[in-house]
Amino acid sequence: EVRYGGGLNVLFGWQWRTGSSGRRLRIGGQYYTGKSLQYSFFETNEELLGFGIWYDF
């Protein structure tokens, strides 16, 4: 028996942009809870949390 169901994935962030140059500073994060994203461990549940900072020029 295989119990099908979805996971929960939440993305969040904020962005600041300069006027004329188009440069951007972004911060953000991600939260996931549900079945393993590695399909060889399909019976395992996992919880992931990540953060990042990006500078685009």
C-alpha distance matrix in Angstrom:
0.0 3.8 6.6 9.5 12.9 16.3 18.7 22.3 25.1 28.7 31.7 35.3 38.7 42.4 44.9 48.7 50.7 54.4 56.8 58.4 56.6 53.0 51.8 48.7 47.4 43.7 41.6 38.0 34.7 30.9 28.2 24.5 21.6 17.9 15.4 17.4 19.6 19.4 16.3 16.4 15.5 12.5 11.2 14.8 16.6 20.2 23.4 26.2 29.8 32.5 36.1 38.5 42.1 43.3 46.9 47.5 51.0
3.8 0.0 3.8 6.1 9.6 12.8 15.1 18.8 21.4 25.1 28.1 31.7 35.1 38.8 41.2 45.0 47.0 50.6 53.1 54.6 52.9 49.3 48.0 45.0 43.7 40.0 38.0 34.3 31.1 27.4 24.8 21.0 18.4 14.6 12.1 14.1 16.1 16.3 13.3 14.0 13.0 9.6 8.9 12.4 13.8 17.3 20.3 22.9 26.5 29.1 32.6 35.0 38.5 39.7 43.2 43.8 47.3
6.6 3.8 0.0 3.8 6.5 10.0 12.4 15.9 18.9 22.4 25.6 29.1 32.6 36.3 38.9 42.7 44.9 48.6 51.0 52.7 51.1 47.5 46.3 43.1 41.7 38.0 35.8 32.1 28.9 25.1 22.3 18.7 15.8 12.2 10.4 13.3 15.5 16.5 14.1 15.4 13.8 10.2 9.1 11.8 12.2 15.6 18.2 21.1 24.4 27.2 30.6 33.2 36.7 38.0 41.6 42.3 45.9
9.5 6.1 3.8 0.0 3.8 7.1 10.1 13.6 16.4 20.0 23.0 26.5 30.1 33.6 36.1 40.0 41.9 45.6 47.9 49.6 48.1 44.4 43.3 40.2 39.0 35.3 33.4 29.7 26.7 23.0 20.5 16.9 14.6 11.0 9.5 12.5 13.9 15.4 13.1 15.3 14.1 10.3 10.5 12.7 12.5 15.4 17.6 19.9 23.0 25.5 28.8 31.1 34.5 35.5 39.0 39.5 43.0
12.9 9.6 6.5 3.8 0.0 3.7 6.9 10.1 13.1 16.5 19.7 23.1 26.7 30.3 32.9 36.8 38.8 42.6 44.9 46.7 45.3 41.6 40.6 37.4 36.1 32.3 30.4 26.6 23.6 19.9 17.4 13.9 11.7 8.5 8.3 11.8 13.0 15.4 13.9 16.5 14.9 11.4 11.6 12.7 11.4 13.7 15.2 17.5 20.3 22.9 25.9 28.4 31.7 32.9 36.4 36.9 40.5
16.3 12.8 10.0 7.1 3.7 0.0 3.8 6.8 9.5 12.9 16.0 19.5 23.1 26.6 29.2 33.0 35.1 38.9 41.1 43.0 41.6 37.9 36.9 33.6 32.4 28.6 26.7 23.0 20.1 16.4 14.2 10.8 9.3 6.8 7.6 10.7 11.2 14.3 13.5 16.6 15.1 12.0 12.9 13.1 11.1 12.4 13.2 14.9 17.4 19.7 22.6 24.9 28.2 29.3 32.7 33.2 36.9
18.7 15.1 12.4 10.1 6.9 3.8 0.0 3.8 6.5 10.0 13.2 16.6 20.2 23.9 26.6 30.4 32.7 36.4 38.9 40.9 39.4 35.8 34.4 31.1 29.5 25.8 23.6 19.9 16.8 13.1 10.5 7.1 5.7 4.1 6.3 9.1 9.6 13.1 13.4 16.4 14.4 12.1 12.9 12.0 9.3 9.6 9.8 11.3 13.7 16.1 19.1 21.6 25.0 26.3 29.9 30.8 34.5
22.3 18.8 15.9 13.6 10.1 6.8 3.8 0.0 3.8 6.6 10.2 13.3 17.0 20.6 23.5 27.3 29.8 33.5 36.0 38.2 36.9 33.3 31.9 28.5 26.8 23.0 20.7 17.0 14.0 10.5 8.0 5.6 5.4 6.3 9.4 11.6 11.8 15.5 16.4 19.5 17.5 15.5 16.2 14.8 11.5 10.8 9.6 10.4 11.9 14.2 16.8 19.4 22.6 24.1 27.6 28.6 32.3
25.1 21.4 18.9 16.4 13.1 9.5 6.5 3.8 0.0 3.8 6.7 10.2 13.7 17.4 20.1 23.9 26.3 30.0 32.6 34.6 33.2 29.6 28.2 24.8 23.2 19.4 17.3 13.5 10.7 7.2 5.8 4.4 6.7 8.5 11.2 12.3 11.4 15.2 16.7 19.9 18.3 16.9 18.2 16.4 13.4 11.7 9.9 9.3 10.0 11.5 13.7 15.9 19.0 20.4 23.9 24.8 28.5
28.7 25.1 22.4 20.0 16.5 12.9 10.0 6.6 3.8 0.0 3.8 6.7 10.4 14.0 17.0 20.7 23.3 27.1 29.7 32.0 30.8 27.3 25.8 22.2 20.5 16.7 14.4 10.7 8.3 5.6 5.2 6.4 9.2 11.8 14.8 15.7 14.8 18.5 20.3 23.4 21.7 20.6 21.7 19.7 16.4 14.3 11.7 10.4 9.7 10.7 11.9 14.1 16.9 18.4 21.7 22.9 26.6
31.7 28.1 25.6 23.0 19.7 16.0 13.2 10.2 6.7 3.8 0.0 3.8 7.1 10.7 13.4 17.2 19.7 23.4 26.0 28.3 27.0 23.5 22.0 18.4 16.8 13.0 11.0 7.4 5.9 4.6 6.6 8.8 12.2 14.9 17.5 17.8 16.2 19.7 21.9 25.0 23.7 22.9 24.4 22.2 19.1 16.7 13.9 11.7 10.1 9.7 9.9 11.3 13.6 14.8 18.0 19.1 22.8
35.3 31.7 29.1 26.5 23.1 19.5 16.6 13.3 10.2 6.7 3.8 0.0 3.8 7.3 10.6 14.2 17.1 20.8 23.4 26.0 24.9 21.6 20.0 16.3 14.4 10.7 8.6 5.5 5.4 6.4 8.8 11.8 15.1 18.1 20.9 21.1 19.8 23.2 25.5 28.5 27.1 26.4 27.8 25.4 22.2 19.5 16.3 14.0 11.5 10.5 9.4 10.5 12.1 13.5 16.5 17.8 21.4
38.7 35.1 32.6 30.1 26.7 23.1 20.2 17.0 13.7 10.4 7.1 3.8 0.0 3.8 7.0 10.6 13.6 17.2 20.0 22.6 21.5 18.4 16.6 12.8 10.8 7.2 5.4 3.7 6.2 8.8 11.8 15.0 18.4 21.5 24.1 24.0 22.4 25.5 28.1 31.0 29.7 29.4 30.9 28.4 25.3 22.4 19.2 16.4 13.5 11.6 9.3 9.1 9.6 10.8 13.3 14.8 18.3
42.4 38.8 36.3 33.6 30.3 26.6 23.9 20.6 17.4 14.0 10.7 7.3 3.8 0.0 3.8 7.0 10.3 13.8 16.6 19.4 18.7 15.7 14.1 10.3 8.5 5.8 5.5 6.3 9.6 12.5 15.5 18.8 22.2 25.3 27.9 27.7 26.0 29.0 31.6 34.5 33.4 33.1 34.7 32.1 29.1 26.1 22.9 20.0 16.9 14.7 11.9 10.9 9.9 10.5 12.1 13.4 16.5
44.9 41.2 38.9 36.1 32.9 29.2 26.6 23.5 20.1 17.0 13.4 10.6 7.0 3.8 0.0 3.8 6.6 10.2 13.0 15.7 14.9 11.9 10.4 6.8 5.8 4.4 6.6 8.6 12.3 15.2 18.5 21.7 25.2 28.1 30.5 30.1 27.9 30.8 33.4 36.3 35.5 35.3 37.2 34.7 31.9 28.9 25.8 22.7 19.7 17.1 13.9 12.0 10.0 9.3 9.7 10.5 13.2
48.7 45.0 42.7 40.0 36.8 33.0 30.4 27.3 23.9 20.7 17.2 14.2 10.6 7.0 3.8 0.0 3.8 6.9 9.9 12.9 12.3 10.0 8.5 5.6 5.3 6.4 9.1 11.9 15.6 18.8 22.1 25.3 28.8 31.8 34.2 33.7 31.5 34.3 36.9 39.8 39.0 39.0 40.9 38.3 35.5 32.4 29.2 26.1 22.9 20.1 16.7 14.4 11.6 10.7 9.7 10.4 12.2
50.7 47.0 44.9 41.9 38.8 35.1 32.7 29.8 26.3 23.3 19.7 17.1 13.6 10.3 6.6 3.8 0.0 3.8 6.6 9.2 8.8 6.4 5.8 4.5 6.6 8.7 12.0 14.8 18.5 21.4 24.9 27.9 31.5 34.3 36.5 35.8 33.4 36.0 38.6 41.4 41.0 41.0 43.1 40.7 38.0 35.0 32.1 28.8 25.8 22.9 19.5 16.9 13.9 11.9 10.0 9.4 10.2
54.4 50.6 48.6 45.6 42.6 38.9 36.4 33.5 30.0 27.1 23.4 20.8 17.2 13.8 10.2 6.9 3.8 0.0 3.8 6.3 6.2 5.6 5.6 6.5 8.8 11.7 15.1 18.1 21.8 25.0 28.5 31.5 35.1 38.0 40.0 39.3 36.8 39.2 41.9 44.7 44.4 44.4 46.6 44.2 41.6 38.4 35.5 32.1 29.1 26.0 22.5 19.6 16.3 14.2 11.5 10.6 10.1
56.8 53.1 51.0 47.9 44.9 41.1 38.9 36.0 32.6 29.7 26.0 23.4 20.0 16.6 13.0 9.9 6.6 3.8 0.0 3.8 6.0 6.3 8.1 9.7 12.4 15.1 18.5 21.4 25.1 28.0 31.5 34.4 38.0 40.7 42.8 42.2 39.6 42.1 44.6 47.5 47.3 47.2 49.4 47.2 44.5 41.5 38.6 35.3 32.4 29.4 26.0 23.2 19.9 17.7 14.9 13.5 12.4
58.4 54.6 52.7 49.6 46.7 43.0 40.9 38.2 34.6 32.0 28.3 26.0 22.6 19.4 15.7 12.9 9.2 6.3 3.8 0.0 3.8 5.7 8.3 11.1 14.3 17.2 20.8 23.6 27.3 30.1 33.7 36.5 40.1 42.7 44.5 43.7 40.9 43.2 45.6 48.5 48.5 48.5 51.0 48.8 46.4 43.4 40.7 37.3 34.5 31.3 28.0 24.9 21.6 18.9 15.8 13.7 11.7
56.6 52.9 51.1 48.1 45.3 41.6 39.4 36.9 33.2 30.8 27.0 24.9 21.5 18.7 14.9 12.3 8.8 6.2 6.0 3.8 0.0 3.8 5.5 9.0 12.3 15.4 19.1 22.0 25.5 28.4 32.1 34.7 38.5 41.0 42.6 41.5 38.6 40.7 43.2 46.0 46.1 46.4 48.9 46.7 44.4 41.3 38.7 35.2 32.5 29.1 25.9 22.5 19.2 16.2 12.8 10.5 8.0
53.0 49.3 47.5 44.4 41.6 37.9 35.8 33.3 29.6 27.3 23.5 21.6 18.4 15.7 11.9 10.0 6.4 5.6 6.3 5.7 3.8 0.0 3.8 6.5 10.1 12.7 16.4 19.0 22.5 25.1 28.8 31.4 35.1 37.5 39.2 38.2 35.3 37.5 40.0 42.8 42.9 43.0 45.5 43.4 41.1 38.2 35.6 32.2 29.6 26.3 23.2 20.0 17.0 13.9 11.0 8.4 7.1
51.8 48.0 46.3 43.3 40.6 36.9 34.4 31.9 28.2 25.8 22.0 20.0 16.6 14.1 10.4 8.5 5.8 5.6 8.1 8.3 5.5 3.8 0.0 3.8 7.1 10.1 13.8 16.7 20.2 23.0 26.8 29.5 33.2 35.8 37.5 36.3 33.5 35.6 38.3 41.0 41.0 41.3 43.7 41.4 39.1 35.9 33.3 29.8 27.0 23.6 20.4 17.0 13.7 10.7 7.5 5.5 4.6
48.7 45.0 43.1 40.2 37.4 33.6 31.1 28.5 24.8 22.2 18.4 16.3 12.8 10.3 6.8 5.6 4.5 6.5 9.7 11.1 9.0 6.5 3.8 0.0 3.8 6.4 10.1 13.0 16.5 19.5 23.2 26.0 29.7 32.4 34.2 33.2 30.6 32.9 35.7 38.4 38.1 38.3 40.6 38.2 35.8 32.6 29.9 26.4 23.6 20.3 17.0 13.8 10.7 8.0 5.8 5.0 6.7
47.4 43.7 41.7 39.0 36.1 32.4 29.5 26.8 23.2 20.5 16.8 14.4 10.8 8.5 5.8 5.3 6.6 8.8 12.4 14.3 12.3 10.1 7.1 3.8 0.0 3.8 7.0 10.3 13.9 17.2 20.8 23.9 27.6 30.5 32.5 31.4 29.1 31.4 34.4 36.9 36.4 36.8 38.8 36.1 33.6 30.3 27.4 23.9 20.8 17.5 14.0 10.9 7.5 5.9 4.6 6.4 8.9
43.7 40.0 38.0 35.3 32.3 28.6 25.8 23.0 19.4 16.7 13.0 10.7 7.2 5.8 4.4 6.4 8.7 11.7 15.1 17.2 15.4 12.7 10.1 6.4 3.8 0.0 3.8 6.7 10.3 13.5 17.1 20.2 23.9 26.8 28.9 27.9 25.7 28.3 31.1 33.8 33.1 33.3 35.3 32.7 30.0 26.8 23.8 20.4 17.4 14.2 10.9 8.2 5.8 5.1 6.3 8.2 11.5
41.6 38.0 35.8 33.4 30.4 26.7 23.6 20.7 17.3 14.4 11.0 8.6 5.4 5.5 6.6 9.1 12.0 15.1 18.5 20.8 19.1 16.4 13.8 10.1 7.0 3.8 0.0 3.8 7.2 10.8 14.2 17.5 21.1 24.2 26.5 25.6 23.8 26.5 29.4 32.0 30.9 31.2 32.9 30.0 27.3 23.9 20.8 17.4 14.1 11.1 7.6 5.8 4.5 6.4 8.9 11.4 14.8
38.0 34.3 32.1 29.7 26.6 23.0 19.9 17.0 13.5 10.7 7.4 5.5 3.7 6.3 8.6 11.9 14.8 18.1 21.4 23.6 22.0 19.0 16.7 13.0 10.3 6.7 3.8 0.0 3.7 7.2 10.6 13.9 17.4 20.6 22.9 22.3 20.6 23.4 26.3 28.9 27.7 27.8 29.4 26.7 23.8 20.6 17.4 14.2 11.1 8.5 5.8 5.5 6.6 8.6 11.8 13.8 17.5
34.7 31.1 28.9 26.7 23.6 20.1 16.8 14.0 10.7 8.3 5.9 5.4 6.2 9.6 12.3 15.6 18.5 21.8 25.1 27.3 25.5 22.5 20.2 16.5 13.9 10.3 7.2 3.7 0.0 3.8 7.0 10.4 13.8 17.1 19.5 18.9 17.5 20.5 23.4 25.9 24.4 24.5 25.9 23.1 20.1 16.9 13.7 10.5 7.5 5.4 4.1 6.1 8.9 11.3 14.8 16.9 20.6
30.9 27.4 25.1 23.0 19.9 16.4 13.1 10.5 7.2 5.6 4.6 6.4 8.8 12.5 15.2 18.8 21.4 25.0 28.0 30.1 28.4 25.1 23.0 19.5 17.2 13.5 10.8 7.2 3.8 0.0 3.8 6.7 10.3 13.4 15.8 15.4 14.2 17.3 20.0 22.7 21.1 21.0 22.4 19.7 16.7 13.7 10.7 7.8 5.8 5.3 6.5 8.9 12.2 14.1 17.8 19.4 23.2
28.2 24.8 22.3 20.5 17.4 14.2 10.5 8.0 5.8 5.2 6.6 8.8 11.8 15.5 18.5 22.1 24.9 28.5 31.5 33.7 32.1 28.8 26.8 23.2 20.8 17.1 14.2 10.6 7.0 3.8 0.0 3.8 6.9 10.4 13.2 13.3 13.0 16.3 18.8 21.3 19.2 18.8 19.7 16.9 13.7 10.8 7.6 5.7 4.6 6.6 9.1 12.2 15.6 17.8 21.5 23.2 27.0
24.5 21.0 18.7 16.9 13.9 10.8 7.1 5.6 4.4 6.4 8.8 11.8 15.0 18.8 21.7 25.3 27.9 31.5 34.4 36.5 34.7 31.4 29.5 26.0 23.9 20.2 17.5 13.9 10.4 6.7 3.8 0.0 3.8 6.7 9.4 9.8 9.7 13.2 15.4 18.0 15.8 15.1 16.1 13.6 10.4 7.9 5.6 5.0 6.6 9.1 12.2 15.0 18.6 20.5 24.2 25.6 29.4
21.6 18.4 15.8 14.6 11.7 9.3 5.7 5.4 6.7 9.2 12.2 15.1 18.4 22.2 25.2 28.8 31.5 35.1 38.0 40.1 38.5 35.1 33.2 29.7 27.6 23.9 21.1 17.4 13.8 10.3 6.9 3.8 0.0 3.8 7.1 8.6 9.9 13.1 14.7 17.0 14.4 13.3 13.5 11.0 7.4 5.8 4.4 6.5 9.0 12.1 15.4 18.5 22.1 24.2 27.9 29.4 33.2
17.9 14.6 12.2 11.0 8.5 6.8 4.1 6.3 8.5 11.8 14.9 18.1 21.5 25.3 28.1 31.8 34.3 38.0 40.7 42.7 41.0 37.5 35.8 32.4 30.5 26.8 24.2 20.6 17.1 13.4 10.4 6.7 3.8 0.0 3.8 6.5 8.4 11.4 12.2 14.5 11.9 10.1 10.3 8.5 5.4 5.8 6.7 9.2 12.3 15.2 18.6 21.5 25.1 26.9 30.6 31.8 35.6
15.4 12.1 10.4 9.5 8.3 7.6 6.3 9.4 11.2 14.8 17.5 20.9 24.1 27.9 30.5 34.2 36.5 40.0 42.8 44.5 42.6 39.2 37.5 34.2 32.5 28.9 26.5 22.9 19.5 15.8 13.2 9.4 7.1 3.8 0.0 3.8 6.4 8.6 8.7 10.9 8.4 6.3 7.0 5.9 4.4 6.1 8.7 10.9 14.5 17.1 20.6 23.2 26.9 28.4 32.1 33.2 36.8
17.4 14.1 13.3 12.5 11.8 10.7 9.1 11.6 12.3 15.7 17.8 21.1 24.0 27.7 30.1 33.7 35.8 39.3 42.2 43.7 41.5 38.2 36.3 33.2 31.4 27.9 25.6 22.3 18.9 15.4 13.3 9.8 8.6 6.5 3.8 0.0 3.8 5.3 6.6 8.5 6.1 5.8 7.5 5.6 5.3 5.6 8.5 9.9 13.6 15.7 19.4 21.7 25.4 26.8 30.5 31.6 35.2
19.6 16.1 15.5 13.9 13.0 11.2 9.6 11.8 11.4 14.8 16.2 19.8 22.4 26.0 27.9 31.5 33.4 36.8 39.6 40.9 38.6 35.3 33.5 30.6 29.1 25.7 23.8 20.6 17.5 14.2 13.0 9.7 9.9 8.4 6.4 3.8 0.0 3.8 5.9 8.7 8.0 7.8 10.6 9.3 9.0 8.3 10.1 10.1 13.4 14.7 18.1 19.9 23.4 24.4 27.9 28.8 32.2
19.4 16.3 16.5 15.4 15.4 14.3 13.1 15.5 15.2 18.5 19.7 23.2 25.5 29.0 30.8 34.3 36.0 39.2 42.1 43.2 40.7 37.5 35.6 32.9 31.4 28.3 26.5 23.4 20.5 17.3 16.3 13.2 13.1 11.4 8.6 5.3 3.8 0.0 3.8 5.5 5.7 7.0 10.1 9.2 10.4 10.1 12.6 12.6 16.0 17.1 20.5 22.0 25.5 26.4 29.8 30.6 33.9
16.3 13.3 14.1 13.1 13.9 13.5 13.4 16.4 16.7 20.3 21.9 25.5 28.1 31.6 33.4 36.9 38.6 41.9 44.6 45.6 43.2 40.0 38.3 35.7 34.4 31.1 29.4 26.3 23.4 20.0 18.8 15.4 14.7 12.2 8.7 6.6 5.9 3.8 0.0 3.8 5.2 5.0 8.8 9.4 11.2 12.1 15.0 15.6 19.1 20.4 23.8 25.3 28.8 29.5 32.9 33.4 36.7
16.4 14.0 15.4 15.3 16.5 16.6 16.4 19.5 19.9 23.4 25.0 28.5 31.0 34.5 36.3 39.8 41.4 44.7 47.5 48.5 46.0 42.8 41.0 38.4 36.9 33.8 32.0 28.9 25.9 22.7 21.3 18.0 17.0 14.5 10.9 8.5 8.7 5.5 3.8 0.0 3.8 5.7 8.5 9.3 12.1 13.2 16.5 17.4 20.9 22.3 25.8 27.5 30.9 31.8 35.2 35.9 39.1
15.5 13.0 13.8 14.1 14.9 15.1 14.4 17.5 18.3 21.7 23.7 27.1 29.7 33.4 35.5 39.0 41.0 44.4 47.3 48.5 46.1 42.9 41.0 38.1 36.4 33.1 30.9 27.7 24.4 21.1 19.2 15.8 14.4 11.9 8.4 6.1 8.0 5.7 5.2 3.8 0.0 3.8 5.6 5.6 8.6 10.0 13.6 15.1 18.8 20.7 24.4 26.5 30.1 31.4 35.0 36.0 39.4
12.5 9.6 10.2 10.3 11.4 12.0 12.1 15.5 16.9 20.6 22.9 26.4 29.4 33.1 35.3 39.0 41.0 44.4 47.2 48.5 46.4 43.0 41.3 38.3 36.8 33.3 31.2 27.8 24.5 21.0 18.8 15.1 13.3 10.1 6.3 5.8 7.8 7.0 5.0 5.7 3.8 0.0 3.8 5.5 7.9 10.2 13.7 15.6 19.3 21.5 25.1 27.3 30.9 32.1 35.7 36.6 40.0
11.2 8.9 9.1 10.5 11.6 12.9 12.9 16.2 18.2 21.7 24.4 27.8 30.9 34.7 37.2 40.9 43.1 46.6 49.4 51.0 48.9 45.5 43.7 40.6 38.8 35.3 32.9 29.4 25.9 22.4 19.7 16.1 13.5 10.3 7.0 7.5 10.6 10.1 8.8 8.5 5.6 3.8 0.0 3.8 6.8 10.0 13.7 16.3 20.1 22.7 26.5 29.0 32.7 34.3 38.0 39.1 42.6
14.8 12.4 11.8 12.7 12.7 13.1 12.0 14.8 16.4 19.7 22.2 25.4 28.4 32.1 34.7 38.3 40.7 44.2 47.2 48.8 46.7 43.4 41.4 38.2 36.1 32.7 30.0 26.7 23.1 19.7 16.9 13.6 11.0 8.5 5.9 5.6 9.3 9.2 9.4 9.3 5.6 5.5 3.8 0.0 3.8 6.6 10.3 13.0 16.8 19.5 23.3 26.1 29.8 31.6 35.4 36.8 40.4
16.6 13.8 12.2 12.5 11.4 11.1 9.3 11.5 13.4 16.4 19.1 22.2 25.3 29.1 31.9 35.5 38.0 41.6 44.5 46.4 44.4 41.1 39.1 35.8 33.6 30.0 27.3 23.8 20.1 16.7 13.7 10.4 7.4 5.4 4.4 5.3 9.0 10.4 11.2 12.1 8.6 7.9 6.8 3.8 0.0 3.8 7.1 10.3 13.9 17.0 20.7 23.7 27.5 29.5 33.2 34.7 38.4
20.2 17.3 15.6 15.4 13.7 12.4 9.6 10.8 11.7 14.3 16.7 19.5 22.4 26.1 28.9 32.4 35.0 38.4 41.5 43.4 41.3 38.2 35.9 32.6 30.3 26.8 23.9 20.6 16.9 13.7 10.8 7.9 5.8 5.8 6.1 5.6 8.3 10.1 12.1 13.2 10.0 10.2 10.0 6.6 3.8 0.0 3.8 6.6 10.3 13.4 17.1 20.1 23.9 26.1 29.9 31.6 35.3
23.4 20.3 18.2 17.6 15.2 13.2 9.8 9.6 9.9 11.7 13.9 16.3 19.2 22.9 25.8 29.2 32.1 35.5 38.6 40.7 38.7 35.6 33.3 29.9 27.4 23.8 20.8 17.4 13.7 10.7 7.6 5.6 4.4 6.7 8.7 8.5 10.1 12.6 15.0 16.5 13.6 13.7 13.7 10.3 7.1 3.8 0.0 3.8 7.0 10.4 14.0 17.3 21.1 23.5 27.3 29.2 32.9
26.2 22.9 21.1 19.9 17.5 14.9 11.3 10.4 9.3 10.4 11.7 14.0 16.4 20.0 22.7 26.1 28.8 32.1 35.3 37.3 35.2 32.2 29.8 26.4 23.9 20.4 17.4 14.2 10.5 7.8 5.7 5.0 6.5 9.2 10.9 9.9 10.1 12.6 15.6 17.4 15.1 15.6 16.3 13.0 10.3 6.6 3.8 0.0 3.8 6.7 10.5 13.6 17.4 19.8 23.6 25.5 29.2
29.8 26.5 24.4 23.0 20.3 17.4 13.7 11.9 10.0 9.7 10.1 11.5 13.5 16.9 19.7 22.9 25.8 29.1 32.4 34.5 32.5 29.6 27.0 23.6 20.8 17.4 14.1 11.1 7.5 5.8 4.6 6.6 9.0 12.3 14.5 13.6 13.4 16.0 19.1 20.9 18.8 19.3 20.1 16.8 13.9 10.3 7.0 3.8 0.0 3.8 7.2 10.7 14.3 17.1 20.8 23.1 26.8
32.5 29.1 27.2 25.5 22.9 19.7 16.1 14.2 11.5 10.7 9.7 10.5 11.6 14.7 17.1 20.1 22.9 26.0 29.4 31.3 29.1 26.3 23.6 20.3 17.5 14.2 11.1 8.5 5.4 5.3 6.6 9.1 12.1 15.2 17.1 15.7 14.7 17.1 20.4 22.3 20.7 21.5 22.7 19.5 17.0 13.4 10.4 6.7 3.8 0.0 3.8 7.0 10.7 13.4 17.2 19.5 23.2
36.1 32.6 30.6 28.8 25.9 22.6 19.1 16.8 13.7 11.9 9.9 9.4 9.3 11.9 13.9 16.7 19.5 22.5 26.0 28.0 25.9 23.2 20.4 17.0 14.0 10.9 7.6 5.8 4.1 6.5 9.1 12.2 15.4 18.6 20.6 19.4 18.1 20.5 23.8 25.8 24.4 25.1 26.5 23.3 20.7 17.1 14.0 10.5 7.2 3.8 0.0 3.8 7.2 10.3 14.0 16.6 20.2
38.5 35.0 33.2 31.1 28.4 24.9 21.6 19.4 15.9 14.1 11.3 10.5 9.1 10.9 12.0 14.4 16.9 19.6 23.2 24.9 22.5 20.0 17.0 13.8 10.9 8.2 5.8 5.5 6.1 8.9 12.2 15.0 18.5 21.5 23.2 21.7 19.9 22.0 25.3 27.5 26.5 27.3 29.0 26.1 23.7 20.1 17.3 13.6 10.7 7.0 3.8 0.0 3.8 6.6 10.3 13.0 16.5
42.1 38.5 36.7 34.5 31.7 28.2 25.0 22.6 19.0 16.9 13.6 12.1 9.6 9.9 10.0 11.6 13.9 16.3 19.9 21.6 19.2 17.0 13.7 10.7 7.5 5.8 4.5 6.6 8.9 12.2 15.6 18.6 22.1 25.1 26.9 25.4 23.4 25.5 28.8 30.9 30.1 30.9 32.7 29.8 27.5 23.9 21.1 17.4 14.3 10.7 7.2 3.8 0.0 3.8 6.9 10.1 13.4
43.3 39.7 38.0 35.5 32.9 29.3 26.3 24.1 20.4 18.4 14.8 13.5 10.8 10.5 9.3 10.7 11.9 14.2 17.7 18.9 16.2 13.9 10.7 8.0 5.9 5.1 6.4 8.6 11.3 14.1 17.8 20.5 24.2 26.9 28.4 26.8 24.4 26.4 29.5 31.8 31.4 32.1 34.3 31.6 29.5 26.1 23.5 19.8 17.1 13.4 10.3 6.6 3.8 0.0 3.8 6.4 9.9
46.9 43.2 41.6 39.0 36.4 32.7 29.9 27.6 23.9 21.7 18.0 16.5 13.3 12.1 9.7 9.7 10.0 11.5 14.9 15.8 12.8 11.0 7.5 5.8 4.6 6.3 8.9 11.8 14.8 17.8 21.5 24.2 27.9 30.6 32.1 30.5 27.9 29.8 32.9 35.2 35.0 35.7 38.0 35.4 33.2 29.9 27.3 23.6 20.8 17.2 14.0 10.3 6.9 3.8 0.0 3.8 6.6
47.5 43.8 42.3 39.5 36.9 33.2 30.8 28.6 24.8 22.9 19.1 17.8 14.8 13.4 10.5 10.4 9.4 10.6 13.5 13.7 10.5 8.4 5.5 5.0 6.4 8.2 11.4 13.8 16.9 19.4 23.2 25.6 29.4 31.8 33.2 31.6 28.8 30.6 33.4 35.9 36.0 36.6 39.1 36.8 34.7 31.6 29.2 25.5 23.1 19.5 16.6 13.0 10.1 6.4 3.8 0.0 3.8
51.0 47.3 45.9 43.0 40.5 36.9 34.5 32.3 28.5 26.6 22.8 21.4 18.3 16.5 13.2 12.2 10.2 10.1 12.4 11.7 8.0 7.1 4.6 6.7 8.9 11.5 14.8 17.5 20.6 23.2 27.0 29.4 33.2 35.6 36.8 35.2 32.2 33.9 36.7 39.1 39.4 40.0 42.6 40.4 38.4 35.3 32.9 29.2 26.8 23.2 20.2 16.5 13.4 9.9 6.6 3.8 0.0
